[in-house]
Amino acid sequence: MDSQENDTSDLEYDEESQRLQAVCSCCFDLNASLVDSASDDVRLDQSELVISVLRNAAQLRDAATNSCESCAVMINALKYHSLITSESSPIALDELEDPNLPSQSNNGGVRFRLRLPISQGNPEISLSSPGLPQRFLQFYTDEAQGRSWKTIVPMPDICNDNLSRQGIVFINSCLRLCQERHAHCQQDKPSLPTRVLDIGTGNDTHVHLVETRDITTAKYTALSYCWGCDPSIKTLTRNLEDMKSGIALEKLPAAYVDAIALTRQLDVRYIWIDALCIIQDSHRDWERECSKMADTYANAYITIGAASSPSVTNHFLKPQLHPPPHMSHRKQDIFTAILSDTGGEMQVSVKARLMQATGAHWLWQDARNDEQPLMEPLTQRGWTLQEKVLSTRFLSISSMEMVLTCKEKIFCECGSRLNYQREFGRTPLSRISQYDEAFNFWHKIVENYSKRKLTQSEDRLPAISAIAAVVQKKIGSEYVAGLWADNIDLDLLWRRAEPTRAHIASSYYIAPSFSWASITGEIDYLCFRNGKWPYEKATKIIEVTSESRPDAPLGRVTKGRLVLQGPIAPGYVERQDSHGWFIVRIGSTRFSFCPDTALSTTMTENGSEVSVCRRPSEHNREDLERLLKRLDQKEKHKSERNKIRCWVLRLGAYPIMRREEKEHQWLVLGRSGTETECFERVGWGLVKKYDEEEQVFAQETTETITLV
């Protein structure tokens, strides 16, 4: 009996060993359950529900040579889309630096991540390269055949005609699922905006602007788009009655025509378009309607995002007769391989499409600003951020695919979970209930918003005020020029994410210097690991205030003050390095700091010292960079040089996990050129030091100061 049991056990062990030996060690037969999770090149992503495996082209080629059919398919797909070179052509040195190819290594050529889904989804290859958008190669089988190949299951091709049956079915399916299953997306008889366009049916050649006071409730869509040039037709005080009488469709710009056509296909009668539904030359009407913006987008049945259109004059629906050259809607190029199914009885069409990681799949890259991946035109504009965030359902029609984002889920045509819910953090605004969730969400919003463009720099705070209003309603914190009083210690930890040479402070007052809103350009928040690391405060916040207009308390500000008590040390600004950072000297120690704007100098109150300051646009004084170079030349002939004073305030520190080391966060300050006895922020810096070593700021003293 025991002998028989041992024989059976040995047989099962041999069968298992043979099975494991038969599994490809490079691609694991595209099966996540067969991956060796202990390997250093394997990573589990819980949020995206995938296991990613780091591989290179040489490994795939070797496995394909050893009869792995899956690796052969992937190699052929990569070559088809010109993502790797032919194996007959060795990778040359200059080819290793080719910016059009993904990241490469000398020992294996192109490197990428093979992404294997844990539950639903299809295998993908993710490729990244500095200066280019992240791309991914997605494998699937022909939906018409309805057959799978290994773990690759059927999926539809990306729709090439948004108004076709396939396109409308996709949109309506997403809407139906959202309405039936999502508690946070329910709209209980939502009210309409003050005015909407009555678009009638598909046979009507005119649309009419209507006042909604007599309409109790009805579905309406909203349009989010780039104005580009000033719309050729808009509602003004003098033509208000004419707009109500009727507007010929042929007179409307292309983006409006597309939005109306799609709204009709969705069987919705009304649409809201800002240029037509707000009286553009009435300051009173504009202020009133802007204060309702959060409700306008939240109450819309769906917001249509013209993501690929840079201007109101451009169409955004596919197909286009004359698409803009930078966002061509050409038919997608798809790799196809005809293979036999597992039983060898039927043929299966295995496909691979190359997708750019835009829209829902976009991911910020830690690179210089001029190397950041390109974004769709709609995501480059400041005002459109809150239109997306506040909408109950937002349909983004991009150059690659359609993506519908609601308050609970993201639906995309390709079905990939690449970078899933990484744009604004893990917790959507609708589900935020805790302070830390709200503040982390806000930092993500600021980072995303700050890299967008505004026609009017004075709109820096107004264009994000509707989101601030929703966050404030959830947490009740005081809002101070883009910062939150209850999170002010961490809200101060921002820095410019790009070189500053071309950035001069605005000639208009936008915000106090301690707020990110006071400068233009992309902001990076340094709250490490999104708050997962503990922060040790060194500075105490005594008071933080700002003043704004009563009718727009979360909009433009006229002044702001921050009173702090903390360790501060005097120093001198010495020179600028090749990356646009300046060097500050404190005693015998030198550190680099990232300036917020182009810098200049001002005299201290008693006229005894020259202090660093921000350089406003109308400043007629010498730029600090040129001044320092001139002083360096003089230093060759003088034993004592003119010194430019600054002050360094230590805010706090983050401990570096698993090391007895801390990263100290500090601000570089200069004297305010507008208010006496006050300072202004001119830059940010970080210093790493061990606790047992000599104190970083040996010369610091605790003082109470005011930033403006």
SVG drawing of the C-alpha trace seen along z (x, -y; Angstrom):
<svg xmlns="http://www.w3.org/2000/svg" viewBox="-42 -102 85 104">
<polyline fill="none" stroke="black" stroke-width="0.4" points="0.0,0.0 2.7,-2.4 4.7,-1.5 1.8,-2.2 1.3,-5.6 4.9,-6.4 4.8,-5.4 1.8,-7.6 3.4,-10.5 6.6,-10.2 4.6,-10.1 2.7,-13.2 6.0,-15.0 7.5,-13.9 4.5,-15.2 4.6,-18.5 8.3,-18.8 7.8,-18.1 5.0,-20.7 7.2,-23.4 10.1,-22.5 7.8,-22.9 6.8,-26.5 8.9,-29.1 11.1,-30.8 11.0,-34.0 7.3,-34.7 5.8,-32.0 3.4,-31.1 1.8,-34.5 0.2,-33.0 0.5,-35.1 -0.1,-32.1 3.2,-30.4 5.4,-33.4 8.2,-33.0 7.3,-35.9 10.6,-35.6 12.6,-36.7 14.1,-40.2 12.8,-41.2 9.1,-40.4 6.8,-43.0 3.2,-42.7 1.0,-45.7 -2.1,-45.4 -4.0,-48.4 -3.6,-47.4 -4.0,-43.7 -1.0,-42.7 2.4,-41.0 5.1,-42.7 8.3,-41.0 11.3,-43.0 12.7,-41.5 14.8,-42.5 14.6,-41.7 17.6,-39.2 15.8,-37.1 12.6,-37.0 14.7,-36.0 16.5,-33.2 13.2,-31.8 11.6,-32.0 14.6,-30.1 13.9,-27.4 10.4,-26.9 8.4,-29.3 5.5,-30.2 4.4,-33.1 7.8,-34.7 7.9,-34.4 4.6,-36.2 5.9,-39.0 9.1,-39.4 7.3,-39.6 4.8,-42.1 7.7,-44.3 9.4,-44.2 6.2,-44.9 5.7,-48.1 9.4,-49.1 10.0,-48.9 13.1,-46.6 15.7,-46.1 16.0,-42.9 18.1,-40.1 20.3,-40.1 21.3,-43.7 23.4,-44.0 22.5,-47.1 25.1,-49.8 26.4,-52.3 24.5,-55.2 21.4,-53.1 21.6,-52.7 21.0,-56.4 18.2,-56.6 15.4,-58.6 12.8,-56.8 13.5,-53.5 12.5,-52.4 15.1,-52.2 18.0,-49.9 20.8,-48.1 24.2,-47.1 23.8,-43.4 20.3,-42.8 19.0,-45.6 15.5,-47.0 14.1,-46.6 10.4,-46.5 8.0,-45.1 5.8,-42.1 2.5,-42.7 0.4,-39.6 -3.1,-40.1 -3.9,-38.4 -7.7,-38.2 -9.3,-39.9 -7.5,-41.4 -4.9,-40.5 -1.1,-40.4 0.7,-43.6 4.2,-44.9 4.9,-48.3 7.7,-50.5 9.1,-53.7 11.7,-56.1 12.8,-59.6 11.1,-62.4 8.5,-60.1 5.0,-59.1 4.8,-55.8 3.6,-53.2 2.2,-49.7 1.7,-46.8 -1.6,-45.1 -2.3,-41.5 -5.8,-40.2 -7.6,-37.8 -10.2,-38.6 -13.6,-39.3 -15.4,-38.1 -13.8,-34.6 -14.7,-34.5 -11.7,-32.2 -8.9,-32.6 -5.2,-31.7 -3.6,-30.7 -4.4,-33.6 -5.1,-36.0 -8.9,-36.5 -11.0,-38.2 -11.4,-42.0 -12.8,-44.5 -10.6,-46.7 -10.5,-50.4 -13.4,-52.2 -12.5,-54.3 -15.8,-56.1 -17.2,-57.5 -20.7,-57.9 -20.8,-54.4 -22.9,-51.6 -19.8,-50.3 -18.9,-53.7 -22.4,-54.5 -22.8,-51.0 -19.6,-51.4 -20.8,-54.8 -24.3,-53.6 -23.0,-50.4 -20.7,-52.4 -23.6,-54.8 -26.0,-51.9 -23.5,-50.1 -22.8,-53.4 -26.4,-54.3 -27.4,-50.8 -24.5,-49.9 -22.8,-53.0 -24.3,-54.6 -22.0,-57.6 -23.1,-58.4 -26.8,-58.7 -28.4,-62.0 -31.8,-62.6 -33.6,-65.0 -30.6,-67.3 -31.3,-71.0 -30.3,-72.6 -27.9,-75.5 -29.4,-79.0 -29.3,-78.5 -28.8,-75.5 -29.0,-74.9 -32.1,-73.1 -30.6,-71.0 -33.9,-69.3 -33.5,-66.1 -31.1,-65.0 -33.2,-66.6 -33.1,-70.1 -30.8,-72.6 -30.9,-75.1 -30.4,-75.1 -31.9,-77.5 -30.6,-79.1 -33.3,-78.6 -33.7,-79.9 -34.3,-76.9 -36.5,-78.5 -39.6,-76.8 -37.9,-73.4 -38.2,-71.4 -35.7,-68.7 -34.1,-67.2 -31.0,-65.5 -28.3,-67.6 -24.7,-67.1 -21.8,-69.6 -18.9,-70.2 -15.3,-70.5 -13.0,-71.8 -10.1,-74.2 -11.2,-77.6 -8.0,-78.1 -8.8,-81.3 -11.8,-83.3 -15.0,-81.5 -16.5,-83.0 -19.9,-82.9 -20.7,-83.5 -23.5,-84.9 -23.3,-88.7 -25.7,-91.1 -26.6,-92.5 -27.3,-89.2 -29.0,-87.3 -32.4,-87.4 -31.0,-86.4 -29.4,-83.3 -32.8,-82.4 -34.4,-82.7 -32.1,-80.2 -28.5,-79.5 -27.8,-77.7 -25.6,-74.7 -23.6,-75.6 -22.5,-78.8 -21.2,-76.9 -17.5,-76.0 -16.4,-72.4 -16.1,-71.3 -19.7,-72.5 -21.1,-70.6 -19.4,-67.4 -20.7,-67.7 -24.2,-68.4 -24.1,-65.4 -23.0,-63.1 -25.6,-64.5 -28.3,-63.7 -27.0,-60.2 -27.3,-59.7 -30.9,-60.8 -30.4,-63.9 -32.1,-67.1 -30.0,-69.8 -26.3,-70.7 -24.4,-73.3 -21.5,-75.1 -19.9,-77.9 -19.4,-80.4 -23.0,-80.1 -24.7,-79.6 -22.9,-82.4 -23.2,-86.1 -19.6,-86.7 -19.6,-90.5 -21.5,-90.5 -19.2,-90.4 -22.2,-89.9 -23.5,-86.9 -20.0,-85.4 -19.4,-85.6 -22.8,-84.1 -22.4,-81.2 -18.8,-80.5 -19.9,-80.2 -22.3,-77.4 -19.7,-75.6 -19.3,-72.7 -23.1,-72.0 -23.2,-72.5 -20.7,-69.7 -21.9,-67.5 -25.5,-67.6 -24.7,-66.9 -25.8,-63.5 -22.4,-63.3 -19.6,-65.8 -18.1,-65.4 -14.3,-66.0 -12.9,-67.1 -9.5,-65.8 -7.7,-65.8 -8.9,-69.2 -6.6,-72.2 -9.2,-74.7 -12.9,-75.2 -12.4,-75.3 -11.1,-71.6 -13.3,-68.5 -12.6,-65.9 -14.8,-63.0 -13.4,-60.2 -13.1,-60.0 -12.0,-63.4 -11.6,-64.7 -8.8,-67.1 -7.4,-66.1 -4.8,-68.3 -1.3,-67.1 -0.2,-66.6 -3.1,-64.3 -3.9,-62.4 -6.9,-60.0 -5.5,-57.5 -6.7,-54.0 -4.8,-52.0 -2.0,-49.8 -2.5,-46.3 -0.1,-43.3 -1.9,-40.0 -0.6,-36.4 -2.6,-33.3 -2.0,-30.5 -3.5,-27.2 -5.5,-26.9 -4.5,-24.7 -5.9,-21.6 -4.4,-22.4 -7.8,-22.0 -8.8,-25.6 -7.0,-28.8 -6.9,-31.9 -6.0,-35.5 -3.8,-36.9 -3.4,-40.7 -1.2,-43.4 -2.0,-47.1 0.4,-49.8 -1.2,-52.3 0.3,-55.6 -0.3,-56.0 -2.5,-59.1 -5.7,-59.9 -6.5,-57.3 -3.2,-55.6 -1.0,-58.8 1.8,-58.8 4.0,-61.6 7.7,-61.0 10.4,-62.2 12.4,-64.0 13.2,-67.6 10.2,-69.5 11.3,-69.5 11.4,-65.7 7.9,-65.3 5.6,-63.1 3.1,-65.0 -0.5,-65.3 -3.7,-65.7 -4.6,-69.4 -7.5,-69.3 -5.2,-68.2 -2.9,-71.1 -5.5,-73.7 -6.0,-74.9 -9.8,-75.4 -10.5,-72.0 -9.1,-70.1 -12.1,-71.0 -14.5,-70.3 -13.2,-66.7 -12.8,-66.2 -16.3,-67.6 -18.3,-65.8 -20.3,-62.8 -19.4,-61.2 -16.7,-62.5 -16.3,-61.0 -12.8,-61.8 -12.5,-61.4 -8.8,-61.3 -6.7,-60.6 -6.2,-57.0 -9.5,-55.9 -12.7,-56.8 -12.5,-56.8 -15.5,-57.3 -14.6,-58.2 -17.3,-58.3 -17.1,-58.7 -16.5,-55.0 -14.8,-53.5 -12.8,-54.1 -14.1,-52.5 -11.7,-52.6 -12.0,-50.9 -8.7,-49.1 -9.5,-47.6 -6.0,-48.1 -5.4,-48.8 -2.0,-50.5 -1.6,-53.4 -5.1,-52.8 -6.4,-55.6 -2.9,-57.1 -3.8,-60.6 -5.3,-61.9 -4.5,-59.1 -6.3,-56.0 -9.4,-57.6 -11.8,-59.5 -13.1,-62.9 -16.6,-61.5 -15.3,-58.9 -13.0,-61.2 -14.0,-61.3 -10.7,-61.6 -8.4,-64.6 -5.3,-62.8 -7.2,-61.5 -8.4,-65.0 -4.9,-66.6 -3.2,-63.9 -5.8,-64.3 -5.3,-68.1 -1.5,-67.7 -2.2,-65.5 -4.6,-68.0 -2.1,-70.9 0.7,-68.9 -1.6,-68.1 -3.1,-71.6 0.2,-73.5 1.6,-72.1 -1.4,-73.3 -1.6,-76.6 -3.9,-79.6 -4.5,-82.5 -4.8,-84.9 -2.3,-84.4 -4.7,-86.0 -6.9,-82.9 -4.3,-80.7 -6.6,-80.4 -10.1,-80.9 -9.6,-78.1 -9.2,-75.6 -11.7,-77.2 -14.6,-74.9 -12.5,-71.8 -11.4,-73.7 -15.1,-74.3 -15.9,-70.6 -12.9,-69.7 -13.7,-72.4 -17.2,-71.1 -15.9,-67.7 -13.2,-68.7 -14.2,-72.3 -10.7,-73.6 -9.8,-77.2 -8.6,-77.8 -5.6,-80.2 -4.5,-81.0 -4.3,-77.4 -3.2,-76.0 -5.2,-74.5 -4.8,-75.9 -5.2,-72.4 -2.4,-71.0 -0.2,-74.1 3.0,-72.3 2.9,-69.9 1.3,-72.3 4.5,-74.5 6.6,-71.6 6.4,-72.4 9.1,-73.2 9.3,-74.1 9.7,-70.9 11.6,-72.5 14.5,-75.0 13.6,-78.6 15.7,-80.8 12.7,-81.8 10.2,-82.2 9.8,-85.7 7.2,-86.6 3.9,-88.0 3.5,-91.7 0.0,-91.1 -0.4,-90.0 -1.5,-86.4 -0.8,-84.9 1.7,-85.3 5.1,-83.9 4.6,-80.9 1.8,-79.6 2.5,-77.5 0.0,-79.8 2.5,-82.7 4.6,-81.2 3.9,-79.8 5.0,-76.4 4.8,-72.8 4.8,-72.2 6.1,-69.0 5.0,-68.2 7.6,-66.6 5.3,-64.9 7.2,-61.7 5.3,-58.6 2.1,-60.6 2.2,-61.0 3.3,-57.4 6.5,-58.6 6.2,-60.5 7.1,-64.2 9.0,-65.9 8.1,-69.6 10.9,-72.0 8.9,-75.2 5.6,-76.2 2.9,-77.9 1.5,-80.8 -0.9,-82.3 -1.8,-82.0 -4.3,-84.3 -5.3,-85.6 -7.8,-88.2 -10.2,-87.7 -13.3,-89.2 -16.5,-88.3 -18.3,-87.1 -15.5,-84.7 -13.8,-83.7 -11.9,-80.8 -10.8,-82.8 -8.4,-85.7 -6.6,-87.0 -5.3,-90.5 -2.8,-89.7 -1.6,-86.9 0.6,-86.5 2.2,-83.5 3.7,-84.0 6.1,-81.3 8.5,-80.5 11.4,-78.3 15.1,-77.8 16.6,-80.3 20.1,-81.0 21.7,-83.9 23.5,-83.0 24.7,-84.3 23.8,-83.4 27.0,-82.7 26.4,-81.4 24.2,-79.4 25.0,-75.8 24.4,-74.3 20.9,-73.0 19.5,-76.5 20.0,-75.9 21.8,-78.5 24.4,-77.8 23.8,-79.2 26.6,-79.5 25.9,-79.2 29.1,-79.6 31.6,-77.3 28.9,-75.0 27.5,-75.2 24.1,-73.9 22.2,-74.1 18.6,-75.3 15.9,-75.4 14.8,-79.0 11.0,-79.6 11.5,-82.3 14.2,-84.3 15.9,-86.2 17.2,-89.7 18.2,-91.8 16.8,-94.5 18.2,-96.6 17.3,-95.7 15.3,-98.2 18.3,-100.0 20.1,-100.0 23.1,-98.1 22.8,-94.9 21.8,-93.6 19.1,-90.9 18.0,-88.3 14.4,-88.7 12.1,-87.5 12.4,-89.3 9.0,-90.6 8.4,-91.2 8.7,-95.0 11.9,-94.8 14.5,-97.0 17.3,-95.7 19.9,-93.3 19.1,-89.6 20.8,-87.7 22.5,-85.2 24.2,-88.0 24.9,-90.0 26.7,-87.0 28.8,-86.4 29.9,-90.1 30.7,-89.9 32.8,-86.8 34.9,-88.7 35.4,-91.5 36.4,-89.0 39.6,-88.3 40.8,-91.9 39.3,-92.4 39.8,-90.5 36.3,-91.2 33.3,-90.8 29.8,-92.3 27.6,-89.7 24.0,-89.0 22.2,-88.1 19.6,-85.4 18.1,-83.5 17.4,-79.8 14.4,-78.5 14.3,-74.8 10.7,-73.6 11.1,-69.9 12.5,-66.6 11.5,-63.1 13.4,-60.1 14.8,-57.9 13.5,-54.4 16.0,-51.7 18.8,-54.3 19.7,-56.6 19.4,-59.6 17.0,-62.5 16.1,-64.7 15.7,-68.2 13.3,-70.5 14.1,-74.2 13.1,-77.4 15.4,-80.1 14.1,-83.6 14.8,-87.1 13.6,-90.5 10.3,-91.6 10.5,-94.5 6.9,-95.6 6.4,-95.2 8.9,-96.2 10.1,-93.8 8.8,-90.9 10.3,-88.1 9.4,-86.4 10.1,-82.9 12.6,-82.6 13.4,-78.9 13.4,-75.5 16.2,-73.1 16.8,-69.7 19.8,-68.5 20.6,-64.9 22.4,-64.5 22.9,-61.8 21.6,-62.7 24.8,-62.0 26.8,-64.3 27.3,-68.0 24.1,-70.0 23.3,-71.2 22.4,-74.6 25.0,-75.3 24.4,-79.0 20.6,-79.0 18.5,-80.8 14.8,-80.5 13.0,-83.5 9.4,-84.6 9.1,-85.9 6.4,-86.9 6.3,-85.7 4.2,-87.7"/>
</svg>
